[in-house]
Amino acid sequence: MDPALDLHRLQFAFTATFHYLFPQLTMGLALLVFAMKSMALRTGQARWNEAARFWIRVFGINFAFGVVTGIPLEFQFATNWARFTEGAGAVVGHTLGMEGMYAFFLESSFLALLVWGERRLSPRAHWGAALALFVGTWLSGWFIVATNAFMQHPVGHKVLSDGSVVLESFSAFLTNPWAVVQYTHTMIGSLVTASFVVAAVGAWWSLRGEHESVARTNLAVGTSFGLASAILVAFPTGDWQGKLVAEHQPASLAAMEGRFESGTHAELVLIGQPDIRTETIDNPIVVPGMLSFIAYGSFSKDVKGLADFPHGERPDQVELLYYAFHIMVGLGTLFIVLMLVANIWRWRGKLQGSKPLLWALLLAAPFPYIANTAGWMTTELGRQPWAIHGILRTADASSEQVHGGSTMFTLLGFMGLYLVVGILFLFLIGREIAHGPKPAVGA
């Protein structure tokens, strides 16, 4: 492969991965803040407002860093991926523009009302601002996911004689079946992240004996939403996503599962190391017939292996794709177990007094970020070698004017800059956690 193309891909992967650390928390937090404000309005208990007030501040910091780190991605479409923009900009530009104009401004406007308007707004109006923030944040997610879904499973378009793609049906584009499933899976994945973070902060305060009432509230919200979202992200949404991959991207399914030979009663590989040279799995632990059943609903269904696809039609990073998929699934399974145990202890009234469980919840906070990153790696690596599946190859989407040396220079610059950005973010969040929840002004 062209070394410059490899660097273009690496740079976009790095900046996109770093950027997504922030939206996955804000999207999930938007729902949790709305739930807290709803409970505050319903019960009148101060602890719900105090918890919501703290997480609104965290949301604001996270939102600001998400905006800053998202800007370079937009510029890369015009620099590193100029041929993609030229060929498909008439389609993807619609949703990217709508995300910026509608959802972004809706988010930022009502976030300002939530942060600074509590003294001036009635409790119901402040609750309405939380609802609008939730709608704006999740609407923003829809536009981005719909754009990516078109690249995975293009619909509602027409390919012109010069190879460029134009929009033929905007409604078909927005209601892409792939987008519906991917959006649901993505947003619930963000809720997993937010739930684990909320539970972790509640666990930290409980371990330190601080802010007992709000810590208990955080644990209740984090573990209850955490269990529900951890289950839903696996089934049915993860199952739906897998069936779409099996139907429309069978080569990707084969790479994800390390399946090289075709056949019925396909085994599900739990553990093993793919060897591309010999096209085998070393040290496999498998469940017979389970892949056929998961992918197609029948144990006897034939599942194609990579050997059935020309090398130019296979994902080009099989090992990385395989491990990313298995990390995502493995962590997701552990999330369900941890949150189930935490909820049982909470229902018994023993969670805040269980130091081992509190430490487990605290130390688990980074792992949803890893799982979500692995999930997006599975999605993007699985689409290769296509930028737009079946229409535009990745090799034909990059810019011919930006050479590898320039890309490496900017990549190193991003790495240094984002190191500073990451340290600053952790400092600001750590300071908020140290300050803890604050009562309303004048209370």
N, C-alpha and C positions, 0 to 999 in steps of 0.2 A: 504494500500500500504506500501511497505517497506520504513521505515523512511530514510534509507541511499539513496534509489532511489530518494525520494523527495528532498533531499539535493543536489544530483547530478544534478537534473533538475533545482533546484533553482540557483545553482552556475553557470551553463552554461547559464541560462536565464539572470542572472545579468551581466555576463561578455560580453555576446553577445549583449545585449541591450546597454550597455555603449559603446562598440566598434562601434556599428552601428550609433551612433551619429555623427561619423566623416566621414565614406564613403558616407552617404547619402548627405552630403554637397559637398564633392569633386566630386562625380559623376555628380551632377547637375552643379556645378561650371565649370567643364571641358567644357561643352557645352556653357555656358554663356561667358567664357573667349574666346573661339574660335569665338563666335559671335562678341564680342567686337573687337578682332583683325581683323576680316573680315571687320567690319565697318571702322576701322582705315586704313586698306589698301585701301578700296574703296573710302573713303572720304578725307583722309589725315588730318582729324581734330585731334588735339592733345588730346582732351578730351577723345576720345575712347582709345587711348594708355594709358593715365593716369589712367583711370578706370580699364583697363585690368591689368596694372602693380600692382595696389593695390590688386586686387583679386588674382593675381598670388602669392603674398606674403601670403595672407590668405590661399590659397590653400596649399602652402608649409607647413605652420604650421599645418593645419588640416591633411594633408597627413602623416606627421611625427607622430602625435598622433594616427592616425588610424593604422599605422604599429605597434607601441608599444602595443596598446591594442588588436591587433589581434593575437599576438604571443601566449598569454595564451590559446586562443581557440584551436590552433593546438595541444598544449600539452595535453589538456583535452581529446582529442580523444584517446590518448594512456593511459591516467590515469583513468579518470572517466568513459570513454566509450570504454573500451578495447574490450569488446565482439562485439560491433558495428564495430570497426576497424578491428577486426579479421574476422568477417563475411562479411563485405561489403567493406573493404579497397581496394580490387581488382577492384572495380568499381569507388567509389568516389575518390580514390587516384589519378586517372588520371586528373580529372578536377582541383582538389585542387593543384596538382603539376604544372599543366599548368598555373594556376592563379599566382603562385609564380614565375615561371621561365620566362614566356613570358610577361604577362600583367604587373606584378609588375616592372620588369626591364625596360620595355618600358615606363611605367609611370615615374619612377624615373629618367631615363636618359634624357627624353625630358623636364621634370620639371626643371632639372638643366640648360638646354639650355635656357629655358624661363626666369629663375631667373637671370642667370649670362651672358647670351649670347646676350642680346639686343644690346650692343655696338659693338659686333664683327660680328653679323649676319646682313644680309640685311633685310629690312622690310618683304620681301616675305619669306625669310628663317625663320624668327622669327614667321611669320604666320604659316609656315609649322610645326614648333615645337609645336604650339598650336593645330594644327590639329592632330599631332601624339599623343599628350597628351590626347586629347579627345578620340581618337581611343583606346589607351591603357587602359584608365580608364574604358571605356564602355566594352571593351573586358574582363577586369578583372571582371566586374559585371556579364557578361554572364557566365563565368566559375563557379562562386559561385552560381548563380541562377540555372544553369543546375544541379548542385549537389543537391541543395535543392529540385528541381522539381522531381528528381529521387526518393527522399524520399516520395514525395507526390503522385507521379504516376509513379511507376517504369516501364521502358521499356528498350529494348535492352540488357537484362540480361538472365542469366540461373541460376537456383537454383540447387546446387549439392546435392548429397545424404546426406552429413553431415550438410546441412542447410546453408552453405556459398553461397555467391552470386558472380558470375563472369560475366565479360562483354562478351556479344556475338556479339553485333553490336554497334561499337563506333558511327557510324553515326546516328543510331536510338536513342542512348543515348543523343547525342548532339542536335538533332532536335526534342526532346520530345515535343509534342504539348503543354503540360503543361508548359514546360520551355519557349516556345515562348511567351505565354500569360503572365506568371508570370514575365518574364524579362521586357516586355514592360510596364507592370503595375508598376514594381519596379523602373525602370529608370525614368519614368515620375513622380513617387512619389518623387524621389530625386530631380528632376527639380523643383517641387513645393517648396521643402525646400530651395533650392538655390535661387530661385526667390524671396521668401519672405525675405530671409536674405539680398539679394542685395537691395531690395526695402526698408527694414528697415534701412539700413545704409544710403541710400539716404535720407530717411525721417529724420533721426537724424541730418545729416548735414544741411538739409533744415531748420529744427526747430532752429538750432543754427546759421544759417546764414553763414555757412562755405562752402568752396569748391563748390560754386554755380553751376559751369558748370558740374563738375563730379557728384554732387548730382543729378542734372537733368538727367544725363545719367543713373545713377543707377536706378532712379525712372522709366525711360522709359523702360529700360531692364527688371527690376524686375516686373513691373506691366504687361507688354505685355506678357512676357513668363509665368508669374504667372497665368494670365487668361487662356491662352491656355492650360497650363499643368493642372490646376485645373479642367478644363472641361474634358480633355482627360483621367485623372486618374479616373474619375467617369464613363465616357462613351466615347469610347467603352471599354476601357481596364478593368475597374472594372466590367462591365457587363459580359465580356468574362470570367473573373476569377470566378464570381459567378456561371455562367452556368457550368463551369468545376467542381466546388464543388458539384453542384446539381447532375451532372451525375456520378461522381466517388466517392464522399464522402457525400452521402445523410444524414448520421447521423450528420456530421459536420454542414450541412446546417440547420438541425432541431435545433441543439444547438445554432447556431448563431442567429437564429430568435426566440428562445424560443418557438418552436413549439413542443407540447407534443403529440397531437392527429393527426392522418392522416385524409385526406379528400380533396375533391375538393374545388375550389374557396378559396384557402388558403389565409389568411389575412397577410398583412405586418404589423408588430408591429413597430410603430414609437417610442412609449414610454411605459414603463411598467417594472415591477420587477418580474423576474422569481422566483417561489417558487418550489424548487425541491421536497419537501416533498409531496405537494399536486398536483404537476405537472400542475400548472396553472400560468398564468401571472396576477399579481395584477395591478389594475389601468391602464388597457391597453388603448392606443389610436391606432387604427388600420385603415388600408385601405383595404377594402374587395377585395379579389381576386387578389391583386397586387403581392403577393409572387408567386402564380402560374404563373402569366404572366412573371415576371422577371426571374424566374428560368427555365421555360419551354416554354415560348412564347404563352401560352394559359390560359385564366382565369379559365377554367374548369379543368385544369390538376390537378391530385392528387399529393399532396406533403406529403411524409411520416413524421410522428412525431416520437419523441424519444421512445414512447411506442412500436413502431414496431421493435426496436433494443434491443437485450440482453444487460444487463448492462455492460458486458465485451467488448461490441463493441461500446459503446458510449464514447464521450470525457468525461474526468473525472473532468473537471473544467467548468461546463456548465455556471455558473453565470459569471465567469471571461471572458469566451469566448463571451458570449452574450454582456456584457458591452463593451469589447474591440471592437467588430464589430460595435456596435452602436456609440461609440465615433468616430471611424474612419469615418463612413458615415456622422455623424452629423457635424464634423469639415470640412469634404470635401465640404459639401453643403455651409457652411459659407464662405469657401475660395472663392468659385465661386462668391458669392454675394459681398464680399469685393473687390475682384479684378475687378469685373464688374463696381462697383461704382468708384473705383480709376481710371480706364481707361476712363470712361466718363468724369471725371473731368480733366484728363490729356489731352484728345482730345480737351477739351474746353479751355485749357491753364490755368486752375485754381488750379491744384493739389498742386504745390509748395506753394501756398498761403493759402491753406486750412489746418489750424492747426488741426481740429478734424480728418481729414482723415490721415494726417501725423502721428498723435499719434496712430491712429488705425493700420496703417501699421507697425509702430515701435513696438507696443505691441503685434502684431500678430506673430512676428518672432518665438517664441518658439513653437507655436501650430502645425506647420507641423512636427516638431520632435515628438510631442505627437501622431499625426495622423499616422505617419509612424511606430512608435513603436506599436501602437494599431493594425495596419495592420499586422505586423509580429507576434504579439501575437495571432491574429485571425488565421493566417496560421499555426502556430506551435501547438497551443492548439487544433485546429480543426483536426489535424492529429492523435492526441492521440486516442486510446492507442498504436499507432504504431510508431516505429522509422522509419521503411520503410513500407509504407502502404501495408497491406495485406501479408507481408513477415516476418518482424522482429518486435516483440513487444518491446516497450520501456523497460519493465521489464526484458527482456532478452538481452538488449543491454548494460547495465551498467557493470562496473567492479565489480567483487566479492571480489577483494583484497583491495579495498579502502573503508574503513568503514565510517560511518556517522560522527564520531568524527573528522577524518582527513579532511573530506570535509567541515565541519563547520569551522574548524581552517583556512583552506585556503580561504573560503568564507569571513570570517571576515577580513582576511589579504587583500584580493582584495578590499573590501569595504573601508578600511582605505587608501590603496594605491591610489585607483581611486578617492577618495576625494581630495587628494593632486594633482593628475594629472588634475582633473577637474578645481581646483582653478588656477593651473599654466596655463592651456589652456585659461581660461577666462581672466587672466591677460595679456597674450601675444596678444590675439585678441583685447582686450580693448586698449592696447597700440598702435596697428596698426590703429585702428579706430581713436584714438586721434591724431596720426601723420597725418593721412589722405593720400590722393594721393600725390605722389612725381613726379616731372618732370624728364625727362630722364637726366642721368648724362651728363653734358656738355651743357645742353639746356639753 
